């Protein structure tokens, strides 16, 4: 049996990732594509997500603490959900993955002393299951933060960070994707155009027995 494709979608806050993941979930059959997220995905991963974002002390945690928590959640996510799903031939679309860890916990948070450890952990944790495709919704934070300025629900402490933090997140993504192949999607285009491009790319990736150079 052919394994499923492991696809990751990344972007800064307000880039539209969650909307596109929801669109994919509504279009593709559950036996063809499973959608998930990080941190989270598995039951234990979701418990760590709750701890990271909802605990009263979460906003005061250090980058080192967040780094450890997100890798713990990822290990469980991979073991309990991602790998077993791919083995059945079903593809996985994940809203955020290791690129977010690099962009947020390493680069934007100023914890560059963890950079070597990040790449070592990435090798150890993802040795047998690295993502097959990364999709990046490319838009500057000055554009995307305006979209979520009046959002009343679903925010976390990262959303409340100053613009300079989000600009460092964007820079961190650029550094990460200089080392890892990625398909860039211009997320500043009208929403309908972004959705059309995303679905075109996703359909190409999901074609059986097709090597797609993304």
C-alpha positions in Angstrom: 0.0 0.0 0.0 1.2 3.5 -0.9 1.8 5.7 2.1 -0.2 8.9 2.4 1.5 12.3 1.9 2.5 14.4 4.9 1.7 18.1 4.1 2.3 21.0 6.4 0.8 24.5 6.0 2.6 27.4 7.7 2.2 31.2 8.0 2.3 34.1 10.4 -0.8 35.0 12.5 -3.7 36.0 10.3 -2.3 34.5 7.1 -5.4 32.3 6.6 -4.0 28.8 7.4 -6.9 27.7 9.5 -9.4 28.8 6.8 -7.7 26.8 4.1 -7.4 23.7 6.4 -11.1 23.9 7.1 -11.8 24.2 3.4 -9.7 21.1 2.6 -11.5 19.2 5.4 -14.8 20.1 3.9 -13.8 19.0 0.4 -11.7 15.9 0.8 -13.1 12.6 2.0 -11.8 11.5 5.5 -10.4 8.4 3.8 -8.3 10.6 1.6 -7.1 13.4 3.8 -6.9 13.9 7.6 -6.5 17.5 8.9 -4.8 18.1 12.2 -2.8 20.9 14.0 0.1 21.7 16.2 0.6 22.0 19.0 -2.1 19.4 19.4 -3.5 16.7 17.2 -3.3 13.7 19.5 -5.1 13.6 22.9 -1.9 14.2 24.8 -0.8 16.9 22.3 -4.1 18.7 22.8 -3.5 18.6 26.6 -0.1 20.2 26.1 -1.7 22.8 23.8 -4.2 23.7 26.5 -1.4 24.0 29.0 0.7 26.2 26.6 -2.1 28.6 25.7 -4.7 28.5 28.5 -2.8 28.1 31.7 -2.7 31.4 33.7 1.1 31.3 33.7 1.5 30.3 30.1 2.4 33.8 28.8 5.3 33.9 31.3 6.9 30.7 30.2 10.4 30.9 28.7 11.3 30.0 25.1 13.1 27.0 26.5 10.0 25.8 28.3 7.8 26.3 25.2 10.5 24.5 23.1 10.4 21.4 25.3 6.6 21.3 25.5 6.1 21.6 21.7 8.5 18.8 21.0 6.8 16.6 23.6 3.5 17.3 22.0 5.0 16.6 18.5 6.4 13.3 19.5 3.0 12.1 20.7 1.3 13.6 17.7 3.6 11.7 15.3 3.4 8.4 17.2 -0.4 8.4 17.9 -1.9 10.1 14.8 0.4 11.2 12.0 2.4 8.0 11.4 -0.4 5.5 11.8 -2.6 7.6 9.5 0.0 7.8 6.7 0.6 4.0 7.0 -3.0 3.4 6.0 -2.5 5.4 2.8 -4.4 8.4 4.1 -2.7 11.8 3.7 -2.3 14.3 6.5 -2.6 18.1 6.3 -1.1 19.7 9.4 -1.8 23.3 10.5 1.7 24.3 11.7 4.6 21.9 12.5 8.4 22.2 13.1 8.8 25.4 11.0 6.6 27.2 13.6 8.8 26.0 16.4 11.8 27.5 14.6 10.1 30.7 13.8 8.4 31.3 17.1 10.5 29.6 19.9 13.9 30.0 18.2 14.0 33.1 16.1 11.2 35.4 17.3 11.8 34.7 21.0 15.6 35.3 20.7 16.5 31.8 21.7 19.1 31.2 19.0 21.2 29.2 21.5 18.6 26.5 20.8 19.1 26.5 17.1 21.6 23.6 16.9 19.5 21.6 19.3 16.4 22.3 17.1 18.1 20.7 14.0 19.4 17.8 16.1 15.9 17.1 17.5 14.4 17.5 14.1 16.7 14.8 12.7 16.0 12.5 15.7 12.2 13.0 15.8 11.5 13.2 12.1 14.1 10.7 10.8 11.4 8.3 9.6 8.6 10.8 8.9 9.6 14.2 7.7 6.9 16.3 6.0 6.7 15.5 2.2 5.6 19.1 1.4 5.6 22.4 3.1 3.2 25.2 2.0 3.9 28.7 3.2 1.2 31.5 3.1 3.5 34.4 2.3 2.3 37.7 3.8 4.0 40.3 5.9 2.7 40.7 9.5 1.8 44.3 8.8 -0.9 42.9 6.4 -2.0 39.9 8.4 -2.3 41.4 11.9 -4.8 43.9 10.6 -7.0 41.0 9.7 -7.2 39.7 13.3 -7.1 43.0 15.1 -10.8 42.8 15.9 -11.0 39.1 16.4 -12.7 38.4 19.8 -12.3 34.7 20.0 -9.5 32.1 19.4 -6.7 34.4 20.3 -3.6 33.3 22.3 -0.8 35.3 23.9 1.2 35.2 20.6 -1.5 37.2 18.9 -1.0 40.0 21.5 2.7 40.3 20.9 4.1 43.5 19.4 4.6 43.9 15.7 8.4 43.5 16.0 7.9 39.9 17.4 5.7 38.9 14.4 8.2 40.4 12.0 10.9 38.2 13.6 8.5 35.2 13.2 8.3 36.0 9.5 12.1 36.3 9.3 12.4 33.0 11.1 10.2 31.3 8.5 12.5 32.6 5.7 15.5 31.2 7.5 13.9 27.8 8.0 12.7 27.6 4.4 16.2 28.5 3.1 17.1 25.0 4.3 13.9 23.1 3.6 12.0 22.9 0.3 8.7 24.8 0.3 5.9 26.0 -2.0 5.2 29.7 -1.5 1.6 31.0 -1.8 1.0 34.7 -2.0 -1.4 35.2 0.8 -1.9 38.9 0.0 -4.0 38.1 -3.0 -7.8 38.1 -2.8 -9.0 35.2 -0.7 -10.7 33.4 -3.6 -7.4 33.4 -5.5 -5.5 32.1 -2.5 -8.1 29.3 -2.1 -7.9 28.4 -5.7 -4.1 28.2 -5.7 -4.1 26.2 -2.5 -6.6 23.7 -3.8 -4.7 23.3 -7.1 -1.5 22.6 -5.3 -3.1 20.2 -2.8 -4.9 18.3 -5.6 -1.5 17.9 -7.4 0.2 16.6 -4.2 -2.6 14.2 -3.5 -2.6 12.6 -7.0 -1.6 8.9 -6.5 1.7 7.7 -7.8 2.8 11.2 -8.9 6.0 12.9 -8.0 5.2 16.6 -7.7 8.2 19.0 -7.6 6.8 21.3 -4.8 
